[in-house]
């Protein structure tokens, strides 16, 4: 366990019953895929078209990483290494963001879950599975080129070549069990 792991919460806070009630009926769609596969772009389009709340995990993490807080600095260090931020932080950020849009007919949660523990913890915390899990498939070469271009245009520190390759390696290592989990629940929808 790294030094930063011991200082960031590993477990998410539990939602109160009234918070779970808010999240009981809206459509919840997880949008998964490697970095640069087009998740964020397509989520923005769908959010506009259908009036859904777009919860972009990467964007939430980058916003937090830009804060001058200790938590923000630790998140930034983790992201620059191409590693995963602890599940507790991720789930707290996602649930807080979802609860900030209580009237939304649906949620597009982009870039989540990144590992099986996150998928299972989401269901435990929120009290239900997503309705649909969309998976965007893209070649590794295309993802690397897109992310490098995005890093140049948007000046994103985590879009540098060493971090991209570590993120892709992490993605492919952890992705298969998540796909199997949702395939067994018959929730997968592939977008190529």
N, C-alpha and C positions, 0 to 999 in steps of 0.2 A: 504494500500500500504506500503510495507516494505521500509526501508531506501535505500537499494540498487536499488530498482525499480526507485526511483526518479532520480538516477544518471546515469542510462543506458538508451539509446534511446529506446523508445517504437515503433517508426515508422522507417521503412527502408527508405533509400534514394531512390529516383526515378531514374530509368535507363534512360540514354540519348537515343534518337531514334536509333542511330547507335549501341548501346549496345543491344537494343531490337532486331534489325535486325540480330545480330550475333546469338541470341538465338531463332530465328524464325523457323529454319528448322531442327536442330538436334533433334533426339529422346530424350525425357525426360521421365525417369522412376523413380517414387518415390518407395522406398522400405521401407515398414512399418512393425512394429511388436514390441513386447515387448523387453526389454533388455535381451540379451542372447539368442534370438530366432534363430540367425544365419544370420542376415541381412548382417553384414560386411563381413563374410566369403564368402557368396554366391556372394556378389557384387564384391569382389576381383576376384573371379573365372570368373564371367561374363565380367568384365572389361578386363581381360587378353584375354579371348576368342574372344570378339567382338571389342576390341580396344576402348572401351568407357572410358570416364573420370569418375572415382569413387569419388564422393563428400560425404565423410563420416562425417555427422554432429557431431557425438560424438567425433571423432578424431579432427575435427577442434576446437571444444570447449575445449577439453583437451589441445591441443597445445596452445590455447590462455590463458587458465587458468595457464599454466606453465610460462607464461611471467611475468616479474616483474612489469607490468603496473598496474595502478589502475583498469582498465577494466578487465584485466586478474585475478586480485585478487577477484574482485566482482563476476566474472563468476565462479571461484573456490568455493567461499562461497555458491553460489546458487546451484551448482552441488553437493556439499557435503551434502546439505540439501535435495537432491533428488527432487528439484523443477525445473521449466522450466525457462530457460534464456529468457529474453524479445524478442518478435518477431522481433523487429527492428534489433537487433544485429544478430539474426539467419539469417534473409533474406539478410542482408549486407554480411555476411560471405559466404552464399551459392552463391549469385550472383557474388561476387568477384571471388570465386573459379571457377565457370562456365566460366566466362569471361577470366580467365587465360588459358583456353583450347579452343581457338576459332576454331580450326580445328577438334575438336572431332566430330565423327559421332553421338554420343549420350552421355547422362549423366545418371549415376545411382546415385540418391540422396538418401542416406541411412540414415534412422532415421528421416525422414521428410515427411509430417508435423506431428507435435505432438499434434496439436490442430486445430480446425476449422478456427480460425483467421489466423493462418499461411498459411493454404491452400488458403484461399481467398486473402490474401495479396500477396502471390506468383503470383497468376494470375493477380492481379492488377499491380504489379511491372514489371513482365516479359512480360505481355501482352498475355499470353496464359496458358491453362491448360497443365498438363503433358499428354503424350500419353497413358501411362499405369501406374497403381498403383498396385504394387505387395504387398501382405500381407502375412507375414510368421506367421503361427500359431504354437504355442508350449505350452505345459502345464506350469503352473506357477512353479511347483516343478522343472521341467527341467531347466527353465530359472534361477531360484534362484541358483541351483547347478552350472550351467555353469558360471554365473556371479561371484559367490564366487571363483570358480577355476581360472577364468580369473584374478580376483583381486589378488590372491596369485602369479600367474605366472608373470603377467605383472606389479604388484605393482601399480595398479590404485586406487587412493584414493576414487573415487566415487563408487568402487565395494565392499564396506563394507556392512554388512548385514542390518543395519538400513537404509542406503541410498537406497539399493536395494528394500526394501519393500515399501519405500515412492515412488520410481520411478515406481514400478509396480502399486501402487495405483493410482498415477497420470496418468499413461498410460491407465489403464482400465477406469478411470473416463472420460478422454478426447477423447478416441479413437472412441467410438461409433458414435458421430456426424460426425467425419471425414469419417468413413466408409460409413455412409448414404449419405453424400455429394458426394462421388465418385461413389457410387452405382447408384445414380440417374443420374450421367453423363455416366454411363455404362463403367467405366474405370477400375473396380476392377478385379484383377486376384489373386486367392488364391493359396498359396504354403504351403503344409503341410508336 
